[in-house]
Amino acid sequence: MKIMKYETLHNTSIPKIGFGCWTIGGEGTANPADDGRSLAALRSAIELGYRHFDTAEYYAAGHSEELLGQAVRESGLPREDFFITSKVSQEHLNYDGVLRACANSLRRLGMDSLDLYLIHWPTREMNLPETFRALNQLVREGRVRHLGVSNFNLKLLKEAQSVSETPLLTNQVPYSIPDRSYVKNGVLAYCQQNDILLTAYSPVKSRFFKGQKLADFARAKGSTPFQVGLAWLVQQPRVIAIPTSFNPQHQAENLAALDLMLSEEDMSALDGMA
C-alpha cells in the first residue's frame, strides 16, 4: 500500500491526493446498472491506500454517497481512517435546506459525521450568512468537522470566511497545468497566505495531457503526463488534488505521483507550458 503524504492544518491531516467521486454511481442521475464498476473502483482505491474521498449530494443524485458509504463499510477499516468530503447543492443554500441536505448525505453514507462539508457552487441568490448559520450549527453539533467552499472567487471566499465560526479548510476549484484561472484571480495566493487548502479538481482532465511536449517531459522523468501534472500540483504548498479513475492501474499511478520529485527548474518549465 502507498505511503500517503499529507497537508496538515487546523489539527487535521488531509491526504495530498484524494479520490474524486464524480461519475461514481452515475452523473447527474443515478445509474444503478453501473454499480458493479463503481464499487470495484472504490474498493481498488481503498486497497491501494486512498483515504480521502470527495463526493456530493449532486453526484448521481446521491447514489455516489450511497456507494461510497458501502465501500467504506465493506473495507472493514475504522471510519476514522477516512477523510470524507461531501457538498451541499445550490438549491439547498438556506438554513433549513442545508440542515436537511446534510442529514440526507449522512443517511446515504451511513455515517454519523462528515470530515468536510462544502458549498458546491455559489449562486447570486444565496444568503451566505443564513447558509453559514446552518453550517456553523452542524459543526457545533459534531455532524461536520470542517467547513469549506467550492468554486468561490476571492470576494466570495472572503465573505464566507467572515461568516464562518471556524476556519475554512478549503476552496475546491479547477486547477491544473493548463488551467490557471484561480491563479490569475488571486485565489491560490490568498489561500496559501491564509492557511486555506486549494483542492484541485479536474487536475489532469484536459487534452493538454495528451500533448507531445508534456509527453517528452514525462518520459525524461520516467513518469506519465498525468503523474507529472499531479506532482506539479501537490508539490505546491497548501494544494491537494482529487483525481478520478476507474482503472486500478491508473489509480496506482496517480498515487505514485507523490514520489515524483520535481526540481525548481522542472516546476518553472511546467509553469511555462500552460
N, C-alpha and C positions, 0 to 999 in steps of 0.2 A: 504494500500500500504506500501511496505517495506521502512524503513528509510535507505537511502543509506549511505555508508561510502566512503571516497574519499582519493586519493593521490593528493596533491597539489604541483605543481612546475611550474616555469616559468609563474606565474599568471594564471594558469589553473588548474581546479579541474577535476580529472578523476575518475569515479566510480571504486572502488576496484574490483567489479565483474561486468563484461560486458557479452554480448551475442555474441558468435561466429556464423557467418552465413554460415560456410561451410555446405553443403548439403541443404541449403535453395534454392529452385528452381532447384535443381539438383546437380551434382558433377562437372565433367569436361565439361559436356554439359548440356544444359537446358532441364528440364523435365516438360513442362507445365502441364502435367496430374496431377502433384503433387502440383499445385499452391494452391489449397484449403487448403491442410495440411500445407504448408509452411506459408501461410498468417495467418492461425489460430495460428501457433506457434509464429509468430511475434506479433500478436495482444495480445495474452495472456501475452507474455513477457513484452510488454509496459504497459499493465494493472497492472501487478504485481509490476512494478517500475523499470524495466531495462531501462537505458537511454544511455549506451554506447553500440553501435552495430558495430561489426567488420566484414567487407566484403572485397571483392577483385574483380577486373575485371575477374580473372580466375574462380571464383566460378560460376558454372553453365553458363560459357561463358557470364557473365554479367547479367544474369537473376536474380541472387541473389540481385544485386544492384537495379534492377527494382522493385522487390517485397518489398525490404526494404523501398525504397522511397515511394511506395504506402501505406505501413503500417504506416509510419510516417505521411504522409498527412492525412490519414483516422483517425488518433488518435485525430486530432483537436488541439494537443498541439503545442506550438510555436517551430519553428525549433531550437531556441537557448536552449531549454530544453534538446536537444540531443547532444551526442558526437559521431560523425560518423567518422569511420576509413575506408579507402579503401587502396588498394595496386596496384602498377604497376607491371606487369608481366615481366619475364626475357627477352622476345623478344622485349620489348619496352625500354630497358635501353640505350637510347641515347637521345640527346637533343630533336629532333623532335618527337621521339617516346613517350617520357614522356609527352610532351605537348598535343599530340593527345590523349594519354591514359587517362589523367586526364579530358580532355574535354568530352570524351566519358563516363567516370564514372559519372561525374556531370550531363550529359544529362540523363543517365539511372536512376539516383537517383532523378532527378527533383529538384536539389539543386544548389545554387549559389556557395557554397564553401564546402570544407571538413575540419573537425576539425583536422584530422591527415591523412597524406599520407605516405605510407611506400614502400620501395623497397621490393618486396615479397621474392625473392630469389636472392642471388648474383650469378654471373657467372664468369668464368675465362676470358671471352671475354669482359666483361663490361668495359666501360670507366667511372670510378667513377666521375672524375672532370666534364666531359660532362653531365653525368646524373644529377649531383647536380647543374650544371649551369641552367638546366631547372627547377629542384625542387626549387631552390632558387628564380627563376623568378616567379614561381607560388605563393610563399609566398609573395613576393613583390607586386604582383598584387592582393592579397587578395583572391585568389581562394583556397588556402590552408593555414590553421592557423599554423600548426606544422608539422615537418618532423620527420621521423624515419626510421628504417630498420627492417628487419626480417631475422632470420636465419644467422646472421653475427657472425663470430668468433671474437676474441678480436682484432686481427690485422686489419681486415676489418672494425670493429666498429671504431677504432681509425682513420683509413683512412677516413671514412665517416665524422667523427667529423671535421677533418681538412679541408674539402671542403664544409661543411655546413655553411651558413652565420648566421644561427640561431641555438640555442642549440637543439640537437637531443632529442626528447621526450621519445623515447622508442627503445628497441630492442625486437622484439617479437620472442620467441623461445619456443621449447617444454621444459616444466619444471613441475615436479610432484614429489611426494614422491619416486616413483621408478625410475624416470629419472633425474639424477643429472649431465648430460653431460655438461650443461652450468654452473655448479658449478665447475666441475673439470677443465674446460678450462679457468677459471678465469673471465668469462663474468659477472656473478652475482655480485661478489665483486667489479668489476670495475664500474658496473652500480650504485651500492649503494654508492660508494665513489665519483661518478661524477654526481649525480643527473640526472640519466637516468632511466626511468622505465624499469623493466623487465616485459614484458607481457607474461604470461604463457599460451600457447595454449596446447590443449590436456591435460588439467590439471588433469582429472580423467578418462582418456580413457586408461585403462590397465587392464589386468586380475588380477593385484595386488589388485585392489579394491574389488575383489570378494573372497579374501583370508580370512581364518579363523582368523588369528592374528589381522588384522585390524578390522574385524567384531566384535571381542570381545572388542577391544579398543573402537570402536564407541558405542557399546551397553552400555558400562560403562558410556559413556558421554551422553547417551540419544539421540544419533545422528546417522546418516547414515555414512558409509565409505566415500561416496562422500563428505558429509559435512565436515568430518574430513580432507580430502585431500585438500579441498578449504580453510578451516580455516588455515591449516598449511601454505598455500601459502600466504594468504592475511595478516597474522599477521607478515610477514616479511617486513621490510622497503623497499619501492620502488618496491614492487612486486604487480602486479594486475593479474587477471585471467579472461579468456573468455570461460567459458564452453558453450556447446551447448546442448539443449534438445528440443524436440517437445512436451514433456509431461508437461502440466501446473503444475502438482504436483511436478515433478522433478525440474522445473524452480523455483518454490516457495522454495523448499528445498535448492536449490543452493544458492538463496539469503539469506536464513535463516542461512547459514554458517557464515554470518557476525556477528551473535550473539553468536557463539560458541567461548568461550574464552579458549585458551589452555595455560597451565602453562609452565614455562621453562622446567619442568620435562616432561610434555607431549610432547613438541617440541623435546626434546632430545630423547625420546622414539621413536617418529616417524622418527626422523633422522636415528635411528638405524635399521629401518625396511626395508630400501631400499635393 
